[in-house]
């Protein structure tokens, strides 16, 4: 085999291995949503339940918009009530985000 072929194959193999390692090291969208909801003041149980339902129903762009709520809460210490969370979600002016979040909150409350 020519040396260029071996070098190309080795490069592709190394690149594929790097991508696999990077994907294992990255945090899943569900983990990020769960952490954001906990940062926003929800209990870990409620945040986990809601995150599981939300990541399947919202786009990555919509999930990123939700991150702004957690960053707003970091400046205020204490727990955020569900009413406060939904009020802030509604302020994002995305009906789908509000619908999915409120349905997840209702489902996970029981």
GROMACS elastic network, one bead per residue, 0.5 to 0.9 nm:
[ bonds ]
;  ai    aj funct       b0    kb
    1     4     6  0.83911   500
    1     5     6  0.67495   500
    1     6     6  0.71475   500
    2     5     6  0.55146   500
    2     6     6  0.67927   500
    2     7     6  0.88934   500
    3     6     6  0.52237   500
    3     7     6  0.61180   500
    3     8     6  0.85540   500
    4     7     6  0.50612   500
    4     8     6  0.60096   500
    4     9     6  0.85558   500
    5     8     6  0.51234   500
    5     9     6  0.61521   500
    5    10     6  0.85333   500
    6     9     6  0.51283   500
    6    10     6  0.60402   500
    6    11     6  0.85082   500
    7    10     6  0.50762   500
    7    11     6  0.60937   500
    7    12     6  0.86324   500
    8    11     6  0.50828   500
    8    12     6  0.61942   500
    8    13     6  0.85694   500
    9    12     6  0.51132   500
    9    13     6  0.60606   500
    9    14     6  0.85288   500
   10    13     6  0.50600   500
   10    14     6  0.60885   500
   10    15     6  0.85263   500
   11    14     6  0.51324   500
   11    15     6  0.60922   500
   11    16     6  0.85788   500
   12    15     6  0.50507   500
   12    16     6  0.60834   500
   12    17     6  0.85548   500
   13    16     6  0.51428   500
   13    17     6  0.61501   500
   13    18     6  0.86000   500
   14    17     6  0.50907   500
   14    18     6  0.61568   500
   14    19     6  0.86644   500
   15    18     6  0.50825   500
   15    19     6  0.62250   500
   15    20     6  0.86767   500
   16    19     6  0.51465   500
   16    20     6  0.62494   500
   16    21     6  0.87019   500
   17    20     6  0.51457   500
   17    21     6  0.62446   500
   17    22     6  0.85862   500
   18    21     6  0.51481   500
   18    22     6  0.60631   500
   18    23     6  0.85871   500
   19    22     6  0.50138   500
   19    23     6  0.61087   500
   19    24     6  0.86297   500
   20    23     6  0.51920   500
   20    24     6  0.63306   500
   20    25     6  0.87310   500
   21    24     6  0.51493   500
   21    25     6  0.62368   500
   21    26     6  0.87162   500
   22    25     6  0.50858   500
   22    26     6  0.61355   500
   23    26     6  0.52741   500
   23    27     6  0.82431   500
   24    27     6  0.79628   500
   27    30     6  0.82279   500
   27    31     6  0.63031   500
   27    32     6  0.67400   500
   28    31     6  0.52062   500
   28    32     6  0.64046   500
   28    33     6  0.87428   500
   29    32     6  0.50523   500
   29    33     6  0.61297   500
   29    34     6  0.85119   500
   29    51     6  0.86366   500
   29    55     6  0.67142   500
   29    60     6  0.79354   500
   29    63     6  0.81359   500
   30    33     6  0.51314   500
   30    34     6  0.60404   500
   30    35     6  0.85275   500
   30    48     6  0.81793   500
   30    51     6  0.55507   500
   30    52     6  0.61431   500
   30    53     6  0.89067   500
   30    54     6  0.80845   500
   30    55     6  0.58787   500
   30    56     6  0.88800   500
   31    34     6  0.50579   500
   31    35     6  0.60719   500
   31    36     6  0.84824   500
   31    48     6  0.82223   500
   31    51     6  0.76420   500
   31    52     6  0.88748   500
   32    35     6  0.51108   500
   32    36     6  0.60314   500
   32    37     6  0.85764   500
   32    51     6  0.84884   500
   32    67     6  0.87785   500
   33    37     6  0.61117   500
   33    38     6  0.85408   500
   33    47     6  0.78746   500
   33    48     6  0.83588   500
   33    50     6  0.85779   500
   33    51     6  0.54928   500
   33    52     6  0.85917   500
   33    54     6  0.82040   500
   33    55     6  0.76307   500
   33    63     6  0.72253   500
   33    64     6  0.87863   500
   33    66     6  0.81739   500
   33    67     6  0.77205   500
   34    37     6  0.52171   500
   34    38     6  0.62119   500
   34    39     6  0.85784   500
   34    44     6  0.75806   500
   34    46     6  0.87858   500
   34    47     6  0.50653   500
   34    48     6  0.53047   500
   34    49     6  0.83192   500
   34    50     6  0.75941   500
   34    51     6  0.52115   500
   34    52     6  0.81110   500
   35    38     6  0.50546   500
   35    39     6  0.60529   500
   35    40     6  0.85077   500
   35    44     6  0.83378   500
   35    47     6  0.75729   500
   35    48     6  0.84871   500
   35    51     6  0.89338   500
   35    70     6  0.88797   500
   36    40     6  0.60885   500
   36    41     6  0.87419   500
   36    47     6  0.82975   500
   36    66     6  0.80955   500
   36    67     6  0.61916   500
   36    68     6  0.89663   500
   36    69     6  0.80935   500
   36    70     6  0.53963   500
   36    71     6  0.82396   500
   37    41     6  0.65063   500
   37    42     6  0.57134   500
   37    43     6  0.81547   500
   37    44     6  0.81862   500
   37    46     6  0.85395   500
   37    47     6  0.53718   500
   37    48     6  0.83999   500
   37    50     6  0.85130   500
   37    51     6  0.79292   500
   37    66     6  0.89053   500
   37    67     6  0.84623   500
   37    69     6  0.85075   500
   37    70     6  0.65773   500
   38    41     6  0.51165   500
   38    43     6  0.60710   500
   38    44     6  0.59444   500
   38    46     6  0.85517   500
   38    47     6  0.59434   500
   38    48     6  0.86714   500
   38    70     6  0.80999   500
   39    42     6  0.72810   500
   39    70     6  0.54887   500
   39    71     6  0.78086   500
   39    73     6  0.71649   500
   39    74     6  0.68952   500
   40    69     6  0.66671   500
   40    71     6  0.75476   500
   40    72     6  0.79095   500
   40    73     6  0.53528   500
   40    74     6  0.71652   500
   40    79     6  0.74224   500
   40    80     6  0.63176   500
   40    85     6  0.77305   500
   41    70     6  0.81401   500
   41    73     6  0.75138   500
   41    74     6  0.89484   500
   41    77     6  0.86453   500
   41    78     6  0.67892   500
   41    81     6  0.74816   500
   41    85     6  0.87675   500
   42    45     6  0.82179   500
   42    46     6  0.63708   500
   42    47     6  0.58915   500
   42    79     6  0.66746   500
   42    80     6  0.65373   500
   42    81     6  0.74866   500
   42    82     6  0.78060   500
   42    85     6  0.88721   500
   43    46     6  0.52928   500
   43    47     6  0.59911   500
   43    48     6  0.85013   500
   43    79     6  0.85552   500
   44    47     6  0.50227   500
   44    48     6  0.59589   500
   44    49     6  0.85299   500
   45    48     6  0.52786   500
   45    49     6  0.62672   500
   45    50     6  0.86597   500
   45   108     6  0.87720   500
   46    49     6  0.52032   500
   46    50     6  0.60948   500
   46    51     6  0.84583   500
   46   105     6  0.77995   500
   46   108     6  0.62648   500
   46   109     6  0.74288   500
   47    50     6  0.52189   500
   47    51     6  0.59104   500
   47    52     6  0.85197   500
   47   108     6  0.88245   500
   48    51     6  0.51973   500
   48    52     6  0.62192   500
   48    53     6  0.88856   500
   49    52     6  0.54190   500
   49    53     6  0.67692   500
   49    54     6  0.88868   500
   49   104     6  0.76921   500
   49   105     6  0.84976   500
   49   107     6  0.86064   500
   49   108     6  0.58776   500
   50    53     6  0.53189   500
   50    54     6  0.60317   500
   50    55     6  0.86968   500
   50   101     6  0.74630   500
   50   103     6  0.88670   500
   50   104     6  0.51104   500
   50   105     6  0.62797   500
   50   107     6  0.81905   500
   50   108     6  0.63755   500
   51    54     6  0.50262   500
   51    55     6  0.60393   500
   51    56     6  0.87617   500
   51   104     6  0.81476   500
   52    55     6  0.60028   500
   52    56     6  0.72204   500
   52   104     6  0.88060   500
   53    56     6  0.58972   500
   53    57     6  0.68942   500
   53   100     6  0.81558   500
   53   101     6  0.86572   500
   53   103     6  0.89670   500
   53   104     6  0.61792   500
   54    57     6  0.52631   500
   54    58     6  0.59878   500
   54    63     6  0.83089   500
   54    97     6  0.87248   500
   54   100     6  0.63674   500
   54   101     6  0.66994   500
   54   104     6  0.68486   500
   55    58     6  0.55925   500
   55    59     6  0.74751   500
   55    60     6  0.80950   500
   55    63     6  0.74569   500
   56    59     6  0.81090   500
   57    96     6  0.89626   500
   57    97     6  0.88880   500
   57   100     6  0.69370   500
   58    61     6  0.80561   500
   58    62     6  0.59331   500
   58    63     6  0.63953   500
   58    96     6  0.78149   500
   58    97     6  0.69510   500
   58   100     6  0.75384   500
   59    62     6  0.51602   500
   59    63     6  0.62334   500
   59    64     6  0.86595   500
   60    64     6  0.61338   500
   60    65     6  0.86482   500
   61    64     6  0.51542   500
   61    65     6  0.63935   500
   61    66     6  0.89136   500
   62    65     6  0.50599   500
   62    66     6  0.65388   500
   62    94     6  0.83836   500
   62    96     6  0.87771   500
   62    97     6  0.67422   500
   63    66     6  0.51598   500
   63    67     6  0.68117   500
   63    97     6  0.82871   500
   64    67     6  0.51944   500
   64    68     6  0.74907   500
   65    68     6  0.58313   500
   65    69     6  0.79400   500
   65    92     6  0.76135   500
   66    69     6  0.56356   500
   66    70     6  0.73942   500
   66    89     6  0.72391   500
   66    92     6  0.81004   500
   66    97     6  0.82104   500
   67    70     6  0.53760   500
   67    71     6  0.65471   500
   67    72     6  0.88400   500
   68    71     6  0.51192   500
   68    72     6  0.62219   500
   68    73     6  0.87887   500
   69    72     6  0.51112   500
   69    73     6  0.64325   500
   69    74     6  0.89572   500
   69    85     6  0.78162   500
   69    88     6  0.67071   500
   69    89     6  0.73855   500
   70    73     6  0.51694   500
   70    74     6  0.64716   500
   71    74     6  0.52769   500
   71    75     6  0.73955   500
   72    75     6  0.60794   500
   72    76     6  0.76139   500
   73    76     6  0.52191   500
   73    77     6  0.72641   500
   73    78     6  0.86083   500
   73    79     6  0.88369   500
   73    80     6  0.77400   500
   74    77     6  0.66623   500
   76    79     6  0.88583   500
   77    80     6  0.88974   500
   80    83     6  0.81108   500
   80    84     6  0.60918   500
   80    85     6  0.65104   500
   81    84     6  0.51644   500
   81    85     6  0.62852   500
   81    86     6  0.87022   500
   82    86     6  0.61117   500
   82    87     6  0.84379   500
   82   105     6  0.77438   500
   83    86     6  0.52448   500
   83    87     6  0.60470   500
   83    88     6  0.86597   500
   84    87     6  0.50135   500
   84    88     6  0.62659   500
   84    89     6  0.86009   500
   85    88     6  0.52075   500
   85    89     6  0.61440   500
   85    90     6  0.86234   500
   86    90     6  0.60215   500
   86    91     6  0.85316   500
   86    98     6  0.71442   500
   86   101     6  0.75480   500
   86   102     6  0.68207   500
   86   105     6  0.89944   500
   87    90     6  0.51857   500
   87    91     6  0.64039   500
   88    92     6  0.68453   500
   89    92     6  0.54009   500
   89    93     6  0.76541   500
   89    94     6  0.81363   500
   89    97     6  0.71773   500
   89    98     6  0.58055   500
   89   101     6  0.78270   500
   89   102     6  0.89877   500
   90    93     6  0.56098   500
   90    94     6  0.70472   500
   90    95     6  0.74144   500
   90    97     6  0.80167   500
   90    98     6  0.56510   500
   91    94     6  0.80717   500
   92    95     6  0.85183   500
   92    97     6  0.81601   500
   92    98     6  0.82663   500
   93    97     6  0.83801   500
   93    98     6  0.80974   500
   94    97     6  0.54537   500
   94    98     6  0.64332   500
   94    99     6  0.87594   500
   95    98     6  0.50973   500
   95    99     6  0.60201   500
   95   100     6  0.85663   500
   96    99     6  0.50401   500
   96   100     6  0.60352   500
   96   101     6  0.83470   500
   97   100     6  0.53257   500
   97   101     6  0.59458   500
   97   102     6  0.84090   500
   98   101     6  0.51909   500
   98   102     6  0.59241   500
   98   103     6  0.84013   500
   99   102     6  0.53089   500
   99   103     6  0.60380   500
   99   104     6  0.84860   500
  100   103     6  0.52187   500
  100   104     6  0.60711   500
  100   105     6  0.85666   500
  101   104     6  0.51145   500
  101   105     6  0.61180   500
  101   106     6  0.86613   500
  102   106     6  0.61657   500
  102   107     6  0.85533   500
  103   106     6  0.51284   500
  103   107     6  0.60563   500
  103   108     6  0.84627   500
  104   107     6  0.51114   500
  104   108     6  0.59419   500
  104   109     6  0.84203   500
  105   108     6  0.52295   500
  105   109     6  0.60326   500
  106   109     6  0.52351   500
  106   110     6  0.71639   500
  107   110     6  0.60151   500
